Amino acid sequence: MRDKRKKFVQLAEARVTRAINQLRLIGNLSNRGAYEFGNDDVRKIFKILQRELDTAKARFGGDGKSRDTEFRLED
């Protein structure tokens, strides 16, 4: 049983650290000097991120509904 806890901690620390780094990279996209984007783009980005966070959180509570894994700004 202790091995499962150790594995969880190891994986959680690594994956959350990677997720934080990736979120910071998304934040770098806010540089209007380097990129052109609109409010609709920003809304879409944060809507999908929030949906995925909500889904991940729900899985810990037993409601593990799967969602699309691909994101597109333009259809």
PyMOL commands that set and color helices and strands:
alter all, ss='L'
color gray80, all
select helices_A, chain A and resi 2-28+39-60
alter helices_A, ss='H'
color red, helices_A
deselect
rebuild
show_as cartoon
